[in-house]
Amino acid sequence: MYVVPPPQRSDPAPGSGSTDSRVYQIWKGSNIFFLQGRFIFGPDVRSLGLTILLILAPVTIFCVFVARRLMDHYSYHLGIFIMAVTVVFTVYDLVLLLLTSGRDPGIIPRNTHPPEPEGFDGSTESGAGQTPQLRLPRIKEVEVNGISVKIKYCDTCMLYRPPRCSHCSICNNCVERFDHHCPWVGQCIGLRNYRFFFMFVFSTTLLCIYVFAFCWVYVRRIMGSDDTTIWKAMIKTPASIVLIVYTFISMWFVGGLTAFHLYLISTNQTTYENFRYRYDRRANPYNKGVVNNFKEIFCTSIPESKNDFREKVPKEPVLPPRPGGGGFMSPNMGKAVDDIEMGRKTVWGDMGAGGDHFEGQLNSNDRQNVKDGELGEVSPDMRTTVDETVDRAGIHPRRSSWGRKSGSWEMSPEVLALAARVGEPNRMGGSSSSGLTNENRQT
């Protein structure tokens, strides 16, 4: 029977002297924590370094080879302003990147046990010492703004996912209002960091436009001061040309991403829903209108995290073993199979009503004694086996009053005394056996 196993103990072994663990130390997801659980990242956090490099490298080139030269062409205050805006904009962009990738995106804590089926009161009987086998439904339906929405059961987290929640296969967590997992920020994008993600993408787009525009301004300044063509001006500032090409390509990427998410916000969709459900073909239960949709993203308070990663985890008591094979079955597991009853070895049959039960045993000598035996009929297969063994041993069996071949057996007085206490038919059999014994003695 496939049942959900009880959770394993995650606390240190008794007597080890170690203190209670914290949540981030025994976290079952694939996340990586920094500063003792103050920052949570995805397992692909290394890609965050590449993203930071792609931002800082062009900005540094711009400040050294373009913004510093523009300070000579413009007045002192205007030149300082161009440089200061670049630095502040870059710092702001990196802070948004950190807020996106280093915070809880809306992870729903896992359950330690599967939920009980609706209507179960624990009074269902399935036999002594057993709990009932109940299968949780795979999908449930809930109503959102008058529209029926299906929610699924998560086998990993052992919970029914709330509406708009999905399980990220990379981070191995269920995330509320799951949008997508972004490898560039190394984190899931969900309820608690979508706002910062959009602002990061949008500010990166503005930073690219800013660098792209002032690179062209610098080229035009060279053309005006030297009275030369645009090609000769480009040759005099190769850094500007590299930045123009780089920012132009980047604007197509981050600019297109910004435009796409503006569309998603205006229609109150997530990336996951847009690619999977296609709300343009059916009603979207979350669409509140363009203005209200934007207010929901930018003007509402971000909910508190459901996880305190620095909280101490108390030691769990040892769980007693579950009686029988009962429990709640996961809806995704295979169908339950009935227990197969194992075959038993053939034993001596019952004697009759009121008879005592014994265990039959035969000796290998020619003169067999039935010790601690069970007086009664033998199964046909066992009887045939015994008969063949007797024939091979050279013993010529005789027909007894019991109606079966008994051979030249001599019964012990203890067995005869037990047989005397049995019913009338068995007493008759006992008398015949006694006569057979005397006949053998005379022979």
Kinemage of the C-alpha trace (Angstrom):
@kinemage 1
@onewidth
@group {chain A} dominant
@subgroup {mainchain}
@vectorlist {calphas} color= white
{ca met a 1} P 0.000 0.000 0.000
{ca tyr a 2} L 1.452 3.341 -1.024
{ca val a 3} L 1.084 5.881 1.755
{ca val a 4} L 2.783 9.145 2.539
{ca pro a 5} L 5.675 8.308 4.881
{ca pro a 6} L 5.979 10.183 8.180
{ca pro a 7} L 8.470 13.065 8.149
{ca gln a 8} L 11.987 12.221 9.158
{ca arg a 9} L 13.533 13.868 12.156
{ca ser a 10} L 15.771 16.751 11.251
{ca asp a 11} L 16.969 17.672 14.756
{ca pro a 12} L 20.406 16.725 15.990
{ca ala a 13} L 20.943 13.406 17.662
{ca pro a 14} L 20.343 13.338 21.422
{ca gly a 15} L 23.418 13.861 23.468
{ca ser a 16} L 25.332 15.519 20.663
{ca gly a 17} L 25.372 18.795 22.572
{ca ser a 18} L 24.343 20.878 19.537
{ca thr a 19} L 21.730 23.614 19.826
{ca asp a 20} L 18.385 23.733 18.049
{ca ser a 21} L 18.633 24.230 14.301
{ca arg a 22} L 17.190 27.215 12.495
{ca val a 23} L 14.759 27.074 9.613
{ca tyr a 24} L 17.302 28.051 6.948
{ca gln a 25} L 19.636 25.257 8.116
{ca ile a 26} L 17.090 22.483 7.558
{ca trp a 27} L 15.293 24.072 4.602
{ca lys a 28} L 14.031 21.376 2.220
{ca gly a 29} L 14.010 23.573 -0.868
{ca ser a 30} L 16.944 24.173 -3.200
{ca asn a 31} L 17.533 27.738 -2.024
{ca ile a 32} L 20.863 29.177 -0.905
{ca phe a 33} L 21.005 31.427 2.152
{ca phe a 34} L 23.433 34.205 3.056
{ca leu a 35} L 24.090 36.103 6.292
{ca gln a 36} L 22.476 33.407 8.441
{ca gly a 37} L 19.183 33.341 6.606
{ca arg a 38} L 18.780 37.080 6.050
{ca phe a 39} L 18.995 36.662 2.269
{ca ile a 40} L 17.473 33.813 0.296
{ca phe a 41} L 18.502 33.084 -3.278
{ca gly a 42} L 17.752 30.430 -5.828
{ca pro a 43} L 20.127 27.554 -6.594
{ca asp a 44} L 21.375 29.422 -9.691
{ca val a 45} L 22.554 32.423 -7.679
{ca arg a 46} L 25.883 32.421 -9.560
{ca ser a 47} L 24.117 33.866 -12.584
{ca leu a 48} L 23.470 36.952 -10.462
{ca gly a 49} L 27.187 37.763 -10.675
{ca leu a 50} L 26.992 37.716 -14.465
{ca thr a 51} L 24.019 40.076 -14.407
{ca ile a 52} L 25.880 42.510 -12.131
{ca leu a 53} L 28.902 42.364 -14.435
{ca leu a 54} L 26.751 43.108 -17.489
{ca ile a 55} L 25.508 46.243 -15.714
{ca leu a 56} L 28.686 47.513 -14.080
{ca ala a 57} L 31.082 46.939 -16.989
{ca pro a 58} L 29.374 49.240 -19.544
{ca val a 59} L 28.575 51.840 -16.876
{ca thr a 60} L 32.241 51.966 -15.840
{ca ile a 61} L 33.351 52.388 -19.462
{ca phe a 62} L 30.775 55.122 -19.906
{ca cys a 63} L 31.928 57.054 -16.826
{ca val a 64} L 35.631 56.810 -17.721
{ca phe a 65} L 35.587 57.418 -21.480
{ca val a 66} L 32.366 59.358 -22.122
{ca ala a 67} L 30.924 61.111 -19.044
{ca arg a 68} L 34.331 62.398 -17.926
{ca arg a 69} L 35.004 63.854 -21.393
{ca leu a 70} L 31.572 65.474 -21.509
{ca met a 71} L 32.518 67.434 -18.389
{ca asp a 72} L 35.065 69.290 -20.563
{ca his a 73} L 32.504 70.138 -23.251
{ca tyr a 74} L 29.801 71.351 -20.879
{ca ser a 75} L 29.851 73.642 -17.891
{ca tyr a 76} L 31.126 72.238 -14.619
{ca his a 77} L 27.726 71.723 -12.997
{ca leu a 78} L 26.153 70.103 -16.041
{ca gly a 79} L 29.090 67.710 -16.454
{ca ile a 80} L 28.923 66.689 -12.787
{ca phe a 81} L 25.178 66.164 -13.150
{ca ile a 82} L 25.656 63.716 -16.057
{ca met a 83} L 28.175 61.710 -14.037
{ca ala a 84} L 26.087 61.776 -10.834
{ca val a 85} L 22.921 60.636 -12.583
{ca thr a 86} L 24.787 57.684 -14.070
{ca val a 87} L 26.138 56.575 -10.696
{ca val a 88} L 22.852 57.041 -8.821
{ca phe a 89} L 20.884 55.291 -11.535
{ca thr a 90} L 23.283 52.349 -11.469
{ca val a 91} L 23.151 52.014 -7.685
{ca tyr a 92} L 19.357 52.193 -7.781
{ca asp a 93} L 19.279 49.473 -10.438
{ca leu a 94} L 21.523 47.174 -8.377
{ca val a 95} L 19.445 47.696 -5.252
{ca leu a 96} L 16.328 46.647 -7.133
{ca leu a 97} L 18.216 43.610 -8.399
{ca leu a 98} L 19.115 42.649 -4.831
{ca leu a 99} L 15.541 43.186 -3.612
{ca thr a 100} L 14.338 40.942 -6.407
{ca ser a 101} L 16.777 38.088 -5.991
{ca gly a 102} L 17.557 38.168 -2.255
{ca arg a 103} L 14.080 38.071 -0.691
{ca asp a 104} L 11.359 35.497 -0.201
{ca pro a 105} L 9.287 35.593 -3.406
{ca gly a 106} L 6.206 34.258 -1.612
{ca ile a 107} L 7.109 30.704 -0.633
{ca ile a 108} L 4.322 28.710 1.010
{ca pro a 109} L 5.619 26.603 3.915
{ca arg a 110} L 5.400 22.875 3.453
{ca asn a 111} L 3.120 20.669 5.486
{ca thr a 112} L 4.623 17.908 7.574
{ca his a 113} L 1.578 15.713 6.953
{ca pro a 114} L -0.941 15.572 4.094
{ca pro a 115} L -4.248 17.347 4.731
{ca glu a 116} L -7.268 15.363 5.837
{ca pro a 117} L -9.956 14.813 3.201
{ca glu a 118} L -13.035 16.976 3.538
{ca gly a 119} L -15.690 15.431 5.712
{ca phe a 120} L -13.293 13.036 7.447
{ca asp a 121} L -13.938 12.918 11.198
{ca gly a 122} L -11.575 10.089 12.059
{ca ser a 123} L -14.436 7.689 12.930
{ca thr a 124} L -14.173 5.537 9.802
{ca glu a 125} L -13.520 1.920 10.700
{ca ser a 126} L -11.385 -0.304 8.515
{ca gly a 127} L -10.507 -3.083 10.928
{ca ala a 128} L -8.886 -3.447 14.285
{ca gly a 129} L -5.631 -1.560 14.640
{ca gln a 130} L -5.818 0.037 11.196
{ca thr a 131} L -6.548 3.506 9.914
{ca pro a 132} L -8.657 3.999 6.800
{ca gln a 133} L -7.045 4.297 3.376
{ca leu a 134} L -8.271 7.577 1.909
{ca arg a 135} L -7.166 9.029 -1.408
{ca leu a 136} L -6.900 12.802 -1.634
{ca pro a 137} L -8.450 14.305 -4.773
{ca arg a 138} L -5.923 15.490 -7.340
{ca ile a 139} L -7.786 18.685 -8.269
{ca lys a 140} L -10.243 20.883 -6.408
{ca glu a 141} L -12.368 23.743 -7.631
{ca val a 142} L -12.696 27.073 -5.835
{ca glu a 143} L -14.598 30.184 -6.796
{ca val a 144} L -12.705 33.409 -7.553
{ca asn a 145} L -14.809 36.486 -8.346
{ca gly a 146} L -17.701 34.262 -9.423
{ca ile a 147} L -15.564 32.107 -11.725
{ca ser a 148} L -14.619 28.510 -10.936
{ca val a 149} L -10.844 28.012 -10.716
{ca lys a 150} L -9.059 24.673 -10.366
{ca ile a 151} L -6.354 24.203 -7.748
{ca lys a 152} L -3.987 21.248 -7.660
{ca tyr a 153} L -2.479 19.167 -4.907
{ca cys a 154} L 1.306 19.385 -4.540
{ca asp a 155} L 2.891 16.055 -3.572
{ca thr a 156} L 6.181 17.687 -2.583
{ca cys a 157} L 4.732 20.338 -0.261
{ca met a 158} L 1.720 18.171 0.730
{ca leu a 159} L -0.791 20.998 0.318
{ca tyr a 160} L -3.416 22.287 -2.063
{ca arg a 161} L -1.891 25.225 -3.899
{ca pro a 162} L -3.817 28.476 -3.565
{ca pro a 163} L -5.062 30.119 -6.775
{ca arg a 164} L -2.229 31.485 -8.962
{ca cys a 165} L 0.301 29.415 -7.013
{ca ser a 166} L 2.679 27.012 -8.714
{ca his a 167} L 5.585 24.776 -7.732
{ca cys a 168} L 8.958 25.912 -9.079
{ca ser a 169} L 10.954 22.869 -10.173
{ca ile a 170} L 14.250 24.781 -9.859
{ca cys a 171} L 13.806 26.151 -6.339
{ca asn a 172} L 11.577 23.216 -5.287
{ca asn a 173} L 9.041 25.480 -3.571
{ca cys a 174} L 5.413 26.438 -4.027
{ca val a 175} L 5.317 30.194 -4.732
{ca glu a 176} L 2.265 32.453 -4.446
{ca arg a 177} L 1.291 34.282 -7.625
{ca phe a 178} L 4.100 32.503 -9.409
{ca asp a 179} L 5.202 34.428 -12.509
{ca his a 180} L 8.339 32.596 -13.638
{ca his a 181} L 11.827 31.648 -12.513
{ca cys a 182} L 14.300 34.209 -13.824
{ca pro a 183} L 17.829 32.846 -14.332
{ca trp a 184} L 19.230 36.383 -14.686
{ca val a 185} L 18.319 37.233 -11.101
{ca gly a 186} L 18.664 33.683 -9.772
{ca gln a 187} L 15.274 33.665 -8.066
{ca cys a 188} L 11.598 32.909 -8.562
{ca ile a 189} L 9.388 35.868 -9.374
{ca gly a 190} L 6.244 35.795 -7.291
{ca leu a 191} L 3.897 37.741 -5.068
{ca arg a 192} L 6.515 39.411 -2.871
{ca asn a 193} L 9.134 40.436 -5.464
{ca tyr a 194} L 7.264 40.959 -8.737
{ca arg a 195} L 7.062 44.707 -8.134
{ca phe a 196} L 10.826 44.949 -7.673
{ca phe a 197} L 11.449 42.723 -10.679
{ca phe a 198} L 9.434 44.958 -12.964
{ca met a 199} L 11.079 48.084 -11.578
{ca phe a 200} L 14.501 46.496 -12.093
{ca val a 201} L 13.761 45.638 -15.713
{ca phe a 202} L 12.255 49.069 -16.353
{ca ser a 203} L 15.156 50.948 -14.706
{ca thr a 204} L 17.662 48.856 -16.665
{ca thr a 205} L 15.866 49.874 -19.836
{ca leu a 206} L 16.075 53.545 -18.848
{ca leu a 207} L 19.777 53.151 -17.994
{ca cys a 208} L 20.456 51.672 -21.420
{ca ile a 209} L 18.601 54.558 -23.081
{ca tyr a 210} L 20.526 57.070 -20.976
{ca val a 211} L 23.956 55.630 -21.887
{ca phe a 212} L 22.963 55.188 -25.531
{ca ala a 213} L 21.765 58.810 -25.803
{ca phe a 214} L 24.816 60.438 -24.200
{ca cys a 215} L 27.195 58.354 -26.301
{ca trp a 216} L 25.595 59.870 -29.383
{ca val a 217} L 25.767 63.320 -27.755
{ca tyr a 218} L 29.509 62.852 -27.301
{ca val a 219} L 29.913 61.795 -30.933
{ca arg a 220} L 28.003 64.887 -32.058
{ca arg a 221} L 30.201 67.065 -29.822
{ca ile a 222} L 33.314 65.681 -31.530
{ca met a 223} L 31.794 66.350 -34.956
{ca gly a 224} L 31.019 69.949 -33.993
{ca ser a 225} L 34.336 70.743 -32.311
{ca asp a 226} L 36.553 69.159 -34.991
{ca asp a 227} L 34.275 69.940 -37.920
{ca thr a 228} L 34.517 66.369 -39.200
{ca thr a 229} L 32.241 63.642 -40.471
{ca ile a 230} L 30.371 61.189 -38.290
{ca trp a 231} L 32.643 58.300 -39.298
{ca lys a 232} L 35.798 60.149 -38.306
{ca ala a 233} L 34.159 61.158 -35.038
{ca met a 234} L 33.330 57.523 -34.298
{ca ile a 235} L 36.936 56.546 -34.922
{ca lys a 236} L 38.065 59.088 -32.317
{ca thr a 237} L 35.794 57.541 -29.635
{ca pro a 238} L 35.705 53.752 -30.061
{ca ala a 239} L 34.328 53.326 -26.523
{ca ser a 240} L 31.218 55.242 -27.520
{ca ile a 241} L 30.695 52.972 -30.529
{ca val a 242} L 30.996 49.843 -28.389
{ca leu a 243} L 28.524 51.233 -25.881
{ca ile a 244} L 26.089 52.273 -28.614
{ca val a 245} L 26.044 48.748 -30.044
{ca tyr a 246} L 25.848 47.116 -26.617
{ca thr a 247} L 23.043 49.300 -25.289
{ca phe a 248} L 21.104 49.019 -28.561
{ca ile a 249} L 21.043 45.214 -28.296
{ca ser a 250} L 20.249 45.358 -24.584
{ca met a 251} L 17.356 47.734 -25.153
{ca trp a 252} L 15.686 45.198 -27.419
{ca phe a 253} L 15.924 42.599 -24.677
{ca val a 254} L 15.039 44.545 -21.513
{ca gly a 255} L 12.793 46.966 -23.407
{ca gly a 256} L 10.798 44.106 -24.922
{ca leu a 257} L 10.563 42.483 -21.507
{ca thr a 258} L 9.305 45.745 -20.021
{ca ala a 259} L 6.640 46.109 -22.692
{ca phe a 260} L 5.504 42.516 -22.209
{ca his a 261} L 5.138 42.930 -18.446
{ca leu a 262} L 3.291 46.192 -18.901
{ca tyr a 263} L 0.757 44.211 -20.909
{ca leu a 264} L 0.616 41.523 -18.216
{ca ile a 265} L 0.052 44.089 -15.466
{ca ser a 266} L -2.662 45.875 -17.416
{ca thr a 267} L -4.552 42.582 -17.858
{ca asn a 268} L -3.621 41.187 -14.411
{ca gln a 269} L -1.881 38.083 -15.697
{ca thr a 270} L 1.315 36.281 -14.851
{ca thr a 271} L 3.808 34.941 -17.345
{ca tyr a 272} L 2.867 31.400 -16.331
{ca glu a 273} L -0.829 32.059 -16.859
{ca asn a 274} L -0.281 33.822 -20.160
{ca phe a 275} L 1.636 30.930 -21.685
{ca arg a 276} L -0.480 28.175 -20.148
{ca tyr a 277} L -4.099 29.287 -19.826
{ca arg a 278} L -4.520 31.915 -22.558
{ca tyr a 279} L -7.069 34.202 -20.874
{ca asp a 280} L -7.814 35.814 -24.218
{ca arg a 281} L -9.907 32.720 -24.974
{ca arg a 282} L -11.827 32.726 -21.695
{ca ala a 283} L -12.683 35.016 -18.814
{ca asn a 284} L -9.874 36.143 -16.515
{ca pro a 285} L -11.171 36.066 -12.923
{ca tyr a 286} L -8.378 38.364 -11.696
{ca asn a 287} L -8.818 41.233 -14.164
{ca lys a 288} L -10.109 44.321 -12.312
{ca gly a 289} L -9.568 46.906 -15.023
{ca val a 290} L -6.347 48.622 -16.105
{ca val a 291} L -6.236 51.206 -13.316
{ca asn a 292} L -7.052 48.767 -10.525
{ca asn a 293} L -4.624 46.233 -11.924
{ca phe a 294} L -1.776 48.752 -11.763
{ca lys a 295} L -2.846 49.750 -8.251
{ca glu a 296} L -2.735 46.133 -7.174
{ca ile a 297} L 0.902 45.809 -8.253
{ca phe a 298} L 2.331 49.195 -7.226
{ca cys a 299} L 0.025 50.670 -4.596
{ca thr a 300} L -0.752 47.772 -2.281
{ca ser a 301} L 1.387 46.708 0.649
{ca ile a 302} L 3.593 43.676 0.152
{ca pro a 303} L 2.405 40.847 2.433
{ca glu a 304} L 4.680 39.555 5.142
{ca ser a 305} L 6.684 36.447 4.486
{ca lys a 306} L 5.141 33.206 5.694
{ca asn a 307} L 8.612 31.958 6.613
{ca asp a 308} L 10.910 33.087 9.406
{ca phe a 309} L 14.170 31.619 8.166
{ca arg a 310} L 16.035 32.562 11.339
{ca glu a 311} L 13.513 31.005 13.681
{ca lys a 312} L 14.730 28.148 15.859
{ca val a 313} L 13.182 24.776 15.135
{ca pro a 314} L 12.232 22.813 18.285
{ca lys a 315} L 13.216 19.199 18.459
{ca glu a 316} L 10.439 16.970 17.242
{ca pro a 317} L 9.318 14.065 19.440
{ca val a 318} L 9.845 10.570 18.143
{ca leu a 319} L 6.797 9.632 16.101
{ca pro a 320} L 5.180 6.284 17.042
{ca pro a 321} L 4.829 3.806 14.183
{ca arg a 322} L 1.517 3.894 12.393
{ca pro a 323} L -0.695 0.872 13.131
{ca gly a 324} L -1.435 -1.400 10.224
{ca gly a 325} L -1.121 -0.064 6.721
{ca gly a 326} L -3.489 2.856 6.952
{ca gly a 327} L -2.983 6.487 6.127
{ca phe a 328} L -3.806 9.144 3.590
{ca met a 329} L -2.698 8.416 0.085
{ca ser a 330} L -1.251 10.989 -2.243
{ca pro a 331} L -3.404 11.578 -5.335
{ca asn a 332} L -0.384 11.253 -7.641
{ca met a 333} L 0.822 7.948 -6.335
{ca gly a 334} L -0.007 4.663 -7.988
{ca lys a 335} L -3.266 2.909 -7.285
{ca ala a 336} L -3.454 1.004 -4.076
{ca val a 337} L -2.902 -2.719 -4.451
{ca asp a 338} L -4.504 -5.265 -2.161
{ca asp a 339} L -2.278 -7.150 0.211
{ca ile a 340} L -1.452 -10.618 -1.048
{ca glu a 341} L -1.988 -13.339 1.521
{ca met a 342} L 1.028 -15.596 1.677
{ca gly a 343} L 0.504 -19.355 1.292
{ca arg a 344} L 0.776 -21.584 4.336
{ca lys a 345} L 2.467 -24.955 4.676
{ca thr a 346} L 0.211 -27.983 4.745
{ca val a 347} L -0.638 -29.098 8.282
{ca trp a 348} L -2.593 -31.951 9.805
{ca gly a 349} L -6.340 -31.412 9.593
{ca asp a 350} L -8.772 -30.981 12.424
{ca met a 351} L -10.073 -34.104 14.142
{ca gly a 352} L -13.628 -32.983 14.654
{ca ala a 353} L -15.789 -31.085 17.086
{ca gly a 354} L -14.234 -30.924 20.514
{ca gly a 355} L -10.908 -32.396 19.417
{ca asp a 356} L -7.541 -31.142 20.676
{ca his a 357} L -5.088 -29.637 18.131
{ca phe a 358} L -1.593 -30.978 17.832
{ca glu a 359} L 1.241 -30.662 15.396
{ca gly a 360} L 1.974 -33.840 13.418
{ca gln a 361} L 5.461 -35.172 13.108
{ca leu a 362} L 6.848 -38.445 11.598
{ca asn a 363} L 10.142 -40.121 12.446
{ca ser a 364} L 12.428 -41.551 9.768
{ca asn a 365} L 12.662 -45.038 11.374
{ca asp a 366} L 10.625 -47.986 10.181
{ca arg a 367} L 8.668 -48.005 13.470
{ca gln a 368} L 7.023 -44.564 13.515
{ca asn a 369} L 5.799 -42.931 16.717
{ca val a 370} L 3.304 -40.077 16.507
{ca lys a 371} L 4.632 -37.602 19.085
{ca asp a 372} L 2.646 -34.516 20.019
{ca gly a 373} L 0.544 -35.314 16.957
{ca glu a 374} L -2.795 -34.090 15.755
{ca leu a 375} L -5.367 -36.824 15.330
{ca gly a 376} L -7.335 -36.138 12.208
{ca glu a 377} L -7.432 -36.355 8.488
{ca val a 378} L -4.407 -35.392 6.416
{ca ser a 379} L -4.636 -33.371 3.228
{ca pro a 380} L -4.616 -35.579 0.077
{ca asp a 381} L -1.298 -34.208 -1.116
{ca met a 382} L 0.394 -34.870 2.194
{ca arg a 383} L -1.151 -38.323 2.414
{ca thr a 384} L 0.139 -39.273 -1.014
{ca thr a 385} L 3.606 -38.066 -0.085
{ca val a 386} L 3.579 -40.144 3.106
{ca asp a 387} L 2.347 -43.224 1.290
{ca glu a 388} L 5.078 -42.985 -1.320
{ca thr a 389} L 7.681 -42.584 1.379
{ca val a 390} L 6.393 -45.669 3.205
{ca asp a 391} L 6.377 -47.741 0.017
{ca arg a 392} L 9.946 -46.790 -0.785
{ca ala a 393} L 10.949 -47.794 2.742
{ca gly a 394} L 9.621 -51.321 2.171
{ca ile a 395} L 6.812 -51.122 4.703
{ca his a 396} L 3.608 -52.889 3.678
{ca pro a 397} L 0.735 -50.831 4.980
{ca arg a 398} L -2.446 -52.437 6.162
{ca arg a 399} L -5.988 -51.114 6.070
{ca ser a 400} L -6.973 -49.837 9.481
{ca ser a 401} L -10.417 -49.157 10.821
{ca trp a 402} L -9.819 -45.434 10.216
{ca gly a 403} L -10.206 -46.009 6.480
{ca arg a 404} L -6.652 -45.104 5.425
{ca lys a 405} L -3.321 -46.807 5.062
{ca ser a 406} L -1.591 -46.616 8.388
{ca gly a 407} L 1.309 -49.053 7.970
{ca ser a 408} L 2.842 -51.037 10.802
{ca trp a 409} L 2.831 -48.179 13.266
{ca glu a 410} L 2.947 -48.580 16.965
{ca met a 411} L 1.238 -45.848 18.946
{ca ser a 412} L 2.622 -44.651 22.203
{ca pro a 413} L 0.486 -44.937 25.349
{ca glu a 414} L 0.334 -41.145 25.660
{ca val a 415} L -1.313 -40.819 22.241
{ca leu a 416} L -3.770 -43.587 23.017
{ca ala a 417} L -4.670 -41.899 26.273
{ca leu a 418} L -5.374 -38.653 24.407
{ca ala a 419} L -7.451 -40.478 21.824
{ca ala a 420} L -9.561 -41.980 24.559
{ca arg a 421} L -10.816 -38.509 25.486
{ca val a 422} L -12.122 -37.772 21.986
{ca gly a 423} L -15.689 -38.438 20.751
{ca glu a 424} L -17.211 -41.801 19.985
{ca pro a 425} L -15.965 -42.125 16.394
{ca asn a 426} L -12.451 -41.409 17.535
{ca arg a 427} L -12.724 -43.883 20.417
{ca met a 428} L -13.684 -46.554 17.886
{ca gly a 429} L -10.657 -45.639 15.851
{ca gly a 430} L -8.585 -45.866 19.024
{ca ser a 431} L -9.839 -49.401 19.707
{ca ser a 432} L -8.982 -50.494 16.188
{ca ser a 433} L -5.553 -49.038 16.570
{ca ser a 434} L -5.097 -50.941 19.837
{ca gly a 435} L -6.123 -54.153 18.107
{ca leu a 436} L -3.714 -53.412 15.343
{ca thr a 437} L -0.993 -52.924 17.915
{ca asn a 438} L -1.670 -56.288 19.550
{ca glu a 439} L -1.716 -57.998 16.155
{ca asn a 440} L 1.659 -56.526 15.358
{ca arg a 441} L 3.035 -57.737 18.666
{ca gln a 442} L 1.851 -61.267 18.010
{ca thr a 443} L 3.387 -61.170 14.582
